[in-house]
Amino acid sequence: MNSSNAGDKDNRPDADASIASLGEQIRSLRKHLGLTLEELSSRSNVSTGLISLLERGKGNPSFASLIQLAHGLDVPIGRLFHGENPASPVVRAKERRTLEWHGNEKLDGARYQLLTPSLKGALEVVWVETEPGHDTSGTPFRHNGEEFGIVLSGVKDVFLDGVRHRLEAGDSITYSSSIPHWYVAVGDEPSTAIWVITPPTW
């Protein structure tokens, strides 16, 4: 019990710094658009109280709230977390950025790594590894843009507005992101895939 508490304390400064950085980005983007807290709340359907907490470096936002805020600010969600574009156009396999958000349960059983240098370009390319049984049907995705995915190993079911499309190694799929979509990793083996989204939404 004591060792667990110590670990929580060790990790807390990093979490505090991440929330503070997130708050600074939200405030900066809101002011750049000339929006009040109330106007951003109306655009994003996120309460003014939560936005105010985040801008002051506090709070524990859900992934859904961050998506809504990004849409309200008219930016990809990655813009809330990352600063300037890196100098190099190359992303080394050992240096891929893992995409994960504070308080996001949607990533349980999956790992997402960015294959593009940043999330500020016209498209986003993500390396996706999912454990058997990983299922996002509880929170379907729906946003503007287009997606392309190709399965490299394992089996993945892609649902488009409830219609299942089973993809095995080498199979690919393209669809409008405005269609409600979700994913299920089926079978007994992990699934690996590459997903391309435009414009970036992470």
C-alpha positions as MATLAB code, in Angstrom:
seq = 'MNSSNAGDKDNRPDADASIASLGEQIRSLRKHLGLTLEELSSRSNVSTGLISLLERGKGNPSFASLIQLAHGLDVPIGRLFHGENPASPVVRAKERRTLEWHGNEKLDGARYQLLTPSLKGALEVVWVETEPGHDTSGTPFRHNGEEFGIVLSGVKDVFLDGVRHRLEAGDSITYSSSIPHWYVAVGDEPSTAIWVITPPTW';
ca = [
       0.000    0.000    0.000;
       2.746    2.448    0.918;
       4.736    1.714   -2.232;
       1.627    2.328   -4.357;
       1.038    5.685   -2.740;
       4.655    6.638   -3.285;
       4.330    5.799   -6.972;
       1.240    7.999   -7.235;
       3.153   10.910   -5.713;
       6.065   10.356   -8.072;
       3.766   10.481  -11.088;
       1.705   13.450   -9.916;
       4.096   16.239  -10.984;
       4.059   14.928  -14.571;
       0.257   14.772  -14.547;
       0.032   18.305  -13.136;
       2.420   19.589  -15.811;
       0.401   17.900  -18.569;
      -2.868   19.418  -17.368;
      -1.240   22.834  -17.014;
       0.103   22.640  -20.577;
      -3.295   21.501  -21.831;
      -4.955   24.437  -20.084;
      -2.537   26.915  -21.613;
      -3.262   25.575  -25.111;
      -7.021   25.743  -24.618;
      -6.856   29.308  -23.281;
      -4.524   30.414  -26.085;
      -6.689   28.891  -28.823;
      -9.895   30.272  -27.285;
      -8.489   33.793  -27.107;
      -7.081   33.512  -30.625;
     -10.631   32.851  -31.831;
     -11.977   35.687  -29.697;
     -14.300   33.369  -27.772;
     -15.561   33.792  -24.232;
     -15.810   30.787  -21.925;
     -19.553   30.753  -22.509;
     -19.156   30.826  -26.297;
     -16.653   27.959  -26.264;
     -18.971   26.042  -23.942;
     -21.828   26.489  -26.420;
     -19.665   25.462  -29.401;
     -18.205   22.382  -27.693;
     -21.050   21.326  -25.387;
     -18.553   21.271  -22.502;
     -19.502   23.105  -19.309;
     -17.954   26.495  -18.599;
     -16.936   25.129  -15.196;
     -14.802   22.359  -16.692;
     -13.262   24.697  -19.284;
     -12.396   27.179  -16.538;
     -10.827   24.420  -14.428;
      -8.748   23.187  -17.358;
      -7.540   26.668  -18.244;
      -6.360   27.021  -14.643;
      -4.407   23.751  -14.890;
      -6.887   21.678  -12.923;
      -9.483   18.994  -13.569;
      -9.509   15.462  -14.984;
     -11.039   15.675  -18.482;
     -12.451   12.644  -20.284;
     -11.381   11.835  -23.818;
     -14.899   12.694  -25.038;
     -14.648   16.172  -23.459;
     -11.297   16.799  -25.134;
     -12.693   15.745  -28.520;
     -15.610   18.144  -28.035;
     -13.299   20.989  -27.011;
     -11.086   20.399  -30.041;
     -14.138   20.531  -32.300;
     -15.314   23.705  -30.575;
     -11.901   25.259  -31.174;
     -11.835   23.919  -34.748;
      -8.495   22.117  -34.312;
      -7.341   18.484  -34.280;
      -7.267   17.151  -30.728;
      -3.495   16.680  -30.964;
      -3.154   20.464  -31.197;
      -4.226   20.659  -27.550;
      -1.197   18.623  -26.497;
       1.664   19.309  -28.872;
       3.572   22.449  -29.754;
       5.668   23.226  -32.804;
       6.263   20.807  -35.637;
       9.478   18.782  -35.270;
      12.369   19.701  -37.546;
      12.804   16.234  -39.093;
      10.263   14.700  -41.505;
      11.469   11.221  -40.478;
       9.879    9.192  -37.672;
      12.144    6.389  -36.463;
      10.470    3.166  -35.336;
      11.954    3.476  -31.852;
      10.955    7.134  -31.574;
       7.255    6.937  -32.414;
       5.043    9.075  -30.203;
       2.491    7.017  -28.288;
      -0.907    8.675  -28.381;
      -2.585    8.501  -24.999;
      -4.684   10.958  -23.053;
      -5.127   11.520  -19.341;
      -8.252    9.708  -18.128;
      -8.988    8.022  -21.460;
     -10.422    4.529  -20.988;
     -10.969    4.129  -24.720;
      -7.333    3.166  -25.204;
      -7.442    0.173  -22.824;
      -6.240   -2.918  -24.703;
      -4.806   -0.864  -27.543;
      -1.710    1.111  -28.412;
      -1.683    3.970  -30.909;
       1.596    5.376  -32.254;
       1.921    8.376  -34.536;
       3.733    7.650  -37.817;
       3.659   11.254  -39.005;
       6.036   13.800  -37.417;
       3.140   15.834  -36.009;
      -0.625   16.285  -36.052;
      -0.519   19.643  -37.821;
      -0.442   18.419  -41.410;
      -3.303   17.484  -43.738;
      -3.354   13.864  -42.634;
      -2.646   11.690  -39.615;
      -1.136    8.203  -39.903;
      -1.355    5.908  -36.893;
       0.161    2.509  -36.086;
      -2.539    0.575  -34.194;
      -1.942   -2.490  -32.031;
      -4.976   -4.050  -30.332;
      -5.367   -7.014  -28.006;
      -7.989   -9.706  -28.741;
     -11.407   -8.503  -27.679;
     -10.604   -4.782  -27.857;
     -13.956   -3.151  -28.616;
     -14.854    0.534  -29.130;
     -18.557   -0.050  -29.855;
     -19.495    1.658  -26.583;
     -18.238    4.988  -27.915;
     -18.606    5.080  -31.729;
     -16.493    7.630  -33.599;
     -18.038   10.232  -35.891;
     -16.321   13.323  -37.271;
     -15.560   15.129  -40.497;
     -13.078   13.693  -42.969;
     -12.085   10.397  -44.539;
     -10.232    7.327  -43.293;
      -8.225    4.505  -44.779;
      -7.080    1.454  -42.857;
      -5.053   -1.638  -43.684;
      -4.645   -4.655  -41.410;
      -1.109   -6.028  -41.257;
      -1.762   -8.954  -38.909;
      -4.636  -10.462  -36.965;
      -8.315   -9.850  -37.655;
     -10.265   -6.621  -37.146;
     -13.964   -5.972  -37.590;
     -14.756   -2.436  -38.767;
     -18.378   -1.387  -38.273;
     -19.778    1.382  -40.462;
     -23.179    2.515  -39.198;
     -23.659   -0.959  -37.730;
     -22.586   -2.891  -40.832;
     -19.643   -5.210  -40.113;
     -16.654   -5.436  -42.448;
     -14.164   -8.136  -41.451;
     -10.542   -7.374  -42.364;
      -7.752   -9.943  -42.326;
      -4.052   -9.426  -43.011;
      -3.624   -7.470  -46.240;
      -7.226   -6.242  -46.385;
      -7.951   -2.506  -46.442;
     -10.963   -0.238  -46.108;
     -11.827    3.377  -46.987;
     -14.827    5.309  -45.675;
     -16.214    8.701  -44.747;
     -15.518    9.518  -41.103;
     -18.958   11.143  -40.845;
     -20.423    7.612  -40.747;
     -20.618    6.296  -37.152;
     -17.799    3.744  -36.924;
     -16.163    1.488  -34.365;
     -13.708   -1.392  -34.204;
     -13.468   -4.850  -32.646;
     -10.314   -7.005  -32.572;
     -11.487  -10.587  -33.075;
      -9.749  -13.936  -32.844;
      -7.072  -15.105  -30.425;
      -4.157  -13.036  -31.707;
      -3.336   -9.325  -31.399;
      -4.123   -7.166  -34.405;
      -1.755   -4.689  -36.039;
      -2.969   -2.095  -38.527;
      -2.140    1.257  -40.056;
      -4.843    3.921  -40.115;
      -4.811    7.128  -42.148;
      -7.186    9.951  -41.196;
      -7.675   13.287  -42.917;
      -7.934   15.832  -41.499;
      -6.209   14.852  -38.225;
      -8.674   14.340  -35.386;
      -6.531   12.925  -32.556;
];
